[in-house]
Every structure is written in C-alpha cells, then in structure tokens.
C-alpha cells in the first residue's frame, strides 16, 4: 500500500502541472492574439485617418 499511494499522488501532481502549463500556454496565446489585433487596429486607423 505504501508504494501505491505515493504513485497516485505523483500522478495527480503531474496532471496538475500539465493543466497549469496548458493554461499558461493558452493565456500566452490569447495575449499574443490581443497584441496582434491591437497592431492591426493601429495600422487600419493610420490608413483610415486620411479618409475621414
């Protein structure tokens, strides 16, 4: 029983770490997308300004 219990805890910790890593990656991707959107908006604003 001693060995079995330890393995389960390790697996749970690994799963939690993987989930945290996935969440961090998703957050980074969202931030990158937001930055890209802001850049596109800035470019479009510059193009549209003379048309007003």
HELIX and SHEET records of a PDB file:
HELIX    1   1 UNK A    2  UNK A   49  1                                  48    
END                                                                             
